[in-house]
């Protein structure tokens, strides 16, 4: 995959924008970059007094699902005003002048489609549909997106989040006038410092004091050794049935998947 041909001008602190779908390690990568020296993740927070005041009213008045709906609506407005390099980390990136003006590089985080959809089923961040009793039913039901996803308002399947975002990453890397690189979630989980430092080196960035985060950035109780063993042994495959795998195989854009290093698997691999 083309990772970009232009190199950003050398600066004292390199800037990196992170994009990745839900459950691809974006929070962990951003945390590691914030702790490192010589590099910073790009996450501008321009003041918006009108939205800040509205947020305060919502937080003081609403609870539960209603609060979530209002929070997301306000966040969509905020991200819509910012755009470009200030887009949501889970967005399909859109190219504008802001990347060059900030002198930033871009890191795309991707994940095996079978593992990713199983993870989204377990942790369906921003889902607007009811809970489903099976992964198969979850995959078959349309997914309502957020405006800040920068994709169609509704997708035929949550699997289309994966397809659409990776198509956008590949197109960005092909035409954007800034360098970009890829981190596969599977490599990052097993060797986070090596995976991140290798990607940064591909961008011409030398970061110092990159440290592995031992605790889960999502507050999970499992330690890093258990987490690494889970992915090293592909234990997640037990959550995907043969029928699920057949359905996934028919929905994934395998031409795009292969450009990110992912191959179609035989359904017989799964339980």
Residue, then its C-alpha position, 0 to 999 in steps of 0.5 A: x500500500x502506498x504510504x505517501x510520498x511527501x515528508x513533513x518538514x523536520x520539527x522539534x516535536x513531530x505531529x501525528x494524526x491517528x485514525x482507526x475504527x472502534x476497537x483497533x487500539x486508538x486509545x492505547x496508541x494515543x496514550x503512548x504518544x502522549x507519554x513519549x518525547x519528540x512526538x505528539x498526537x494531533x487532537x485540537x480542541x478549539x473553544x466553542x462556548x455555545x456548545x460548551x454551555x449546551x453540554x453543561x445543560x445536557x449533563x445536568x438534566x439528562x441521563x441514560x440513552x437520552x443523554x448519549x443521543x444529545x452528547x453525540x449530536x453536540x459532538x457531531x456539530x463540534x467535529x463538523x466545525x473542525x473537520x480535516x485533521x481535527x476529525x474524530x479518530x474513528x472517522x473516514x478521513x477527508x483530505x484538506x489543507x489542515x494536514x499540511x498546515x499542521x505539518x502532520x503525518x498520519x497513522x492508520x490502525x487496522x484489524x483483522x475483519x473477523x476479530x474486529x466484528x467479533x469485538x464490535x459485537x462484544x463492545x458495540x460503541x455508538x450502536x443505535x440498534x437493540x442488543x442481539x442474541x448472536x453475532x450472526x444477527x448483529x452482522x445482518x442488521x443495519x448500522x446507523x452511523x454518527x455524522x462524525x463517522x464521515x460515511x453514509x447515515x446508515x450502512x447495510x451491516x456493521x461490517x460495512x464500517x470496516x470496508x468503508x473506513x479502510x477504503x478511505x484510509x487507502x485513498x487518503x494514503x494514495x493522494x494526500x500530500x502527507x506521509x502515512x503508515x499502518x499499524x495492524x492491531x494484531x502486531x500492536x497487541x503483541x509488541x506495542x513498542x516495536x509496532x508503534x516505533x516501526x510505524x513512526x520510523x516509516x514516517x521519518x519520526x524518531x520518538x523517545x521513551x515509548x513505553x508499553x501500557x500495562x493496564x487496559x486503557x478501557x478499564x478492563x481487569x485482564x492484565x497485558x499477558x492475558x490480553x496478549x495470549x488471547x490474540x497470540x493464540x487467536x482465542x477470539x476465533x471461538x466467538x465466531x461460528x462457521x456460519x458467522x465466518x461464511x457471512x463475513x466472507x461474503x461481506x468483506x471487500x477482500x481486495x481492500x482487505x488484502x491491501x492491508x495484509x488480511x486474507x480471507x479465511x476458510x470457515x472451517x477454521x472457526x468453531 
